[in-house]
């Protein structure tokens, strides 16, 4: 199997947790559905048109945190606009907490891994990413948080079994045993969406385990992982 790898960089990010209410809390990394949207933007697919083509049955995706993150809580004022005059004379507004992901130093940086089961679709995606071309701008979860991407490479991947050091989020159902004999690491557990129905409702969600700074976790898996030529061990989300 060949795996396409590229890096995404921006200043800030906000990946809204699907189960939050009025407070807009953020995941530390983009869920699989957000990665689908980013690939769709690069390809030029219209909104809500790509859920089947880029579903987990067709597109393998995963991501790695490549920076030391910090969370910033801001407060946004949402105005109640019922007609054009309300823009200039605000009648009512609501304050909502809004969590932003930033880097302790430098930029917010993620590494994305993908493979598509349709070779023709894969070739088109590869051509776009390798030449740094996208049909629509990409964002880190919200329109103010624009991002850019850079091609890392295309790597052969081999299946590996047993206890391995994995750098990507791991579905908790794939974990038989987790080695806690690590120094200076912070474990995160997040429930994130995997797929959408055509009407944008969540089709499937899963719980993932990962290290908050993208450090490798030593785990025994009940499924195959992939070892890339560049030395990274991954599992798809």
C-alpha positions as CSV (number, residue, x, y, z in Angstrom):
1,X,0.0,0.0,0.0
2,X,1.1,3.5,-0.8
3,X,0.4,6.3,1.7
4,X,0.3,10.0,0.9
5,X,1.7,12.3,3.6
6,X,1.4,16.0,3.8
7,X,1.7,18.7,6.5
8,X,-0.8,21.4,7.3
9,X,0.2,24.6,9.1
10,X,-1.7,27.6,10.5
11,X,-1.7,30.1,13.3
12,X,-4.8,29.0,15.2
13,X,-7.4,26.2,15.1
14,X,-10.8,25.4,16.4
15,X,-12.3,21.9,15.8
16,X,-15.7,22.1,17.6
17,X,-16.6,19.1,19.7
18,X,-19.9,17.7,18.4
19,X,-21.4,17.1,21.8
20,X,-20.9,20.6,23.2
21,X,-23.8,23.0,23.8
22,X,-23.4,26.8,24.0
23,X,-19.7,26.6,24.9
24,X,-17.6,26.0,21.8
25,X,-15.0,23.6,23.0
26,X,-12.3,22.3,20.6
27,X,-10.5,19.0,19.9
28,X,-6.7,19.2,19.9
29,X,-6.6,17.7,16.5
30,X,-8.9,17.6,13.5
31,X,-11.5,14.7,13.5
32,X,-11.7,12.4,10.5
33,X,-14.7,14.3,9.2
34,X,-12.7,17.6,9.3
35,X,-9.9,15.9,7.4
36,X,-12.6,14.8,4.8
37,X,-13.6,18.4,4.4
38,X,-10.0,19.5,3.9
39,X,-9.4,16.9,1.2
40,X,-12.7,17.9,-0.4
41,X,-11.7,21.5,-0.5
42,X,-8.3,20.6,-2.1
43,X,-10.2,18.6,-4.7
44,X,-12.9,21.2,-5.3
45,X,-15.9,19.1,-4.2
46,X,-19.1,21.0,-3.4
47,X,-20.4,21.1,0.2
48,X,-22.2,17.8,1.2
49,X,-21.3,16.1,-2.1
50,X,-18.4,14.0,-1.0
51,X,-19.5,12.0,2.1
52,X,-19.7,8.7,0.2
53,X,-16.6,9.1,-1.9
54,X,-14.5,10.1,1.1
55,X,-16.1,7.9,3.6
56,X,-14.1,5.6,5.9
57,X,-15.0,2.7,3.5
58,X,-13.2,4.4,0.6
59,X,-10.7,6.9,2.1
60,X,-8.1,5.9,4.8
61,X,-7.2,8.9,6.9
62,X,-5.2,9.7,10.0
63,X,-3.4,12.7,11.5
64,X,-0.5,13.4,13.9
65,X,0.0,16.4,16.2
66,X,3.4,18.0,15.3
67,X,3.6,20.8,17.9
68,X,3.2,21.6,21.6
69,X,-0.5,22.8,21.9
70,X,-2.1,25.3,24.3
71,X,-5.7,26.1,24.7
72,X,-7.0,29.7,24.8
73,X,-10.5,30.5,25.9
74,X,-12.0,33.6,24.3
75,X,-15.5,35.1,24.6
76,X,-17.4,35.9,21.4
77,X,-20.4,38.2,21.1
78,X,-23.0,36.8,18.8
79,X,-25.4,39.5,17.6
80,X,-29.1,38.9,17.0
81,X,-29.7,40.1,13.4
82,X,-33.3,40.1,12.0
83,X,-32.9,42.8,9.4
84,X,-30.1,44.9,7.9
85,X,-30.6,47.7,10.3
86,X,-29.7,45.4,13.2
87,X,-26.1,45.3,12.0
88,X,-25.6,49.0,12.9
89,X,-27.9,49.2,15.9
90,X,-27.6,46.0,18.0
91,X,-30.7,45.1,19.9
92,X,-29.5,42.0,21.6
93,X,-26.4,39.8,21.8
94,X,-25.2,36.6,23.4
95,X,-21.7,35.9,24.8
96,X,-20.4,32.4,24.1
97,X,-17.1,30.9,25.3
98,X,-14.9,29.9,22.3
99,X,-11.9,27.6,22.7
100,X,-8.9,28.2,20.4
101,X,-6.0,25.9,19.8
102,X,-2.6,27.6,19.5
103,X,1.1,26.5,19.6
104,X,3.3,27.2,22.6
105,X,6.0,28.2,20.1
106,X,5.7,28.5,16.3
107,X,2.7,27.4,14.3
108,X,-0.1,24.9,14.7
109,X,1.1,21.9,12.6
110,X,-0.5,18.6,11.7
111,X,0.7,15.7,9.6
112,X,-1.9,13.9,7.5
113,X,-1.7,10.4,6.1
114,X,-4.1,9.1,3.4
115,X,-4.8,6.4,1.0
116,X,-7.9,6.0,-1.3
117,X,-9.1,2.6,-2.5
118,X,-9.9,4.0,-5.9
119,X,-6.5,4.4,-7.7
120,X,-7.8,7.1,-10.1
121,X,-9.1,9.2,-7.2
122,X,-5.9,8.6,-5.3
123,X,-3.8,9.8,-8.3
124,X,-5.9,13.0,-8.5
125,X,-5.5,13.7,-4.8
126,X,-1.8,13.1,-5.0
127,X,-1.4,15.4,-8.0
128,X,-3.1,18.2,-6.2
129,X,-1.2,17.9,-3.0
130,X,2.2,17.2,-4.6
131,X,1.9,20.4,-6.6
132,X,0.4,22.4,-3.7
133,X,-2.8,23.2,-5.6
134,X,-6.2,23.4,-4.1
135,X,-9.6,24.4,-5.5
136,X,-10.9,26.0,-2.3
137,X,-8.9,27.5,0.6
138,X,-8.5,25.2,3.6
139,X,-9.2,26.1,7.2
140,X,-8.5,24.7,10.6
141,X,-12.1,24.2,11.6
142,X,-13.3,27.8,11.3
143,X,-13.2,30.5,8.5
144,X,-10.9,32.9,10.4
145,X,-8.3,30.2,10.8
146,X,-6.8,29.7,7.4
147,X,-4.1,27.1,6.8
148,X,-1.6,26.0,4.2
149,X,-0.3,22.5,3.3
150,X,3.0,21.1,2.1
151,X,3.7,17.8,0.4
152,X,5.9,15.5,2.5
153,X,6.0,12.4,0.3
154,X,4.5,9.2,-0.8
155,X,5.7,6.1,1.1
156,X,5.3,2.4,0.9
157,X,3.6,0.9,3.9
158,X,3.9,-2.6,5.4
159,X,1.5,-4.2,7.8
160,X,2.9,-4.8,11.3
161,X,1.4,-6.6,14.3
162,X,1.7,-6.9,18.0
163,X,3.2,-4.2,20.3
164,X,4.2,-1.1,18.4
165,X,4.9,2.6,19.0
166,X,2.1,4.5,17.2
167,X,2.2,8.2,16.4
168,X,-1.5,8.7,15.4
169,X,-4.8,8.5,17.3
170,X,-5.8,5.0,18.1
171,X,-9.4,3.8,18.2
172,X,-9.8,2.4,21.8
173,X,-11.5,-0.7,20.4
174,X,-8.1,-1.6,18.7
175,X,-6.1,-1.4,21.9
176,X,-5.4,-4.6,23.9
177,X,-2.7,-3.2,26.2
178,X,-1.2,0.3,26.7
179,X,2.3,0.7,28.0
180,X,2.4,3.5,30.6
181,X,6.2,3.3,31.2
182,X,6.8,6.6,29.5
183,X,8.2,9.8,30.9
184,X,6.7,13.3,30.3
185,X,3.6,12.4,28.3
186,X,0.0,13.4,28.5
187,X,-2.7,11.0,27.4
188,X,-5.9,12.3,25.8
189,X,-9.1,10.4,25.2
190,X,-11.6,12.0,22.8
191,X,-14.9,10.9,21.2
192,X,-14.9,12.1,17.6
193,X,-17.1,11.7,14.5
194,X,-15.9,9.4,11.7
195,X,-18.5,9.7,9.0
196,X,-21.6,11.7,7.9
197,X,-24.9,10.8,6.4
198,X,-25.8,12.8,3.3
199,X,-27.8,15.2,5.4
200,X,-24.7,16.0,7.5
201,X,-25.9,14.1,10.5
202,X,-23.2,12.0,12.2
203,X,-23.2,8.4,10.9
204,X,-20.5,7.0,13.2
205,X,-18.3,8.2,16.0
206,X,-15.4,6.6,17.9
207,X,-13.3,7.1,20.9
208,X,-9.6,7.7,20.3
209,X,-6.5,7.6,22.5
210,X,-3.5,9.8,21.7
211,X,-0.6,11.8,23.2
212,X,-1.3,15.5,23.3
213,X,2.0,16.5,21.6
214,X,2.0,13.7,19.1
215,X,4.5,11.5,20.9
216,X,4.4,7.8,20.0
217,X,2.3,5.5,22.3
218,X,3.5,2.0,22.9
219,X,0.5,-0.3,22.5
220,X,-0.5,-3.8,21.8
221,X,-3.1,-3.8,19.0
222,X,-5.8,-6.3,18.0
223,X,-5.5,-5.0,14.4
224,X,-2.7,-4.4,11.9
225,X,-0.8,-1.1,12.0
226,X,1.2,0.3,9.1
227,X,4.9,1.1,9.1
228,X,5.9,3.8,6.6
229,X,9.3,4.0,4.8
230,X,10.0,7.2,6.8
231,X,9.9,5.1,10.0
232,X,6.5,6.3,11.3
233,X,4.0,3.7,12.6
234,X,0.3,4.7,12.1
235,X,-3.2,3.4,12.2
236,X,-6.0,4.9,10.2
237,X,-8.9,6.6,12.0
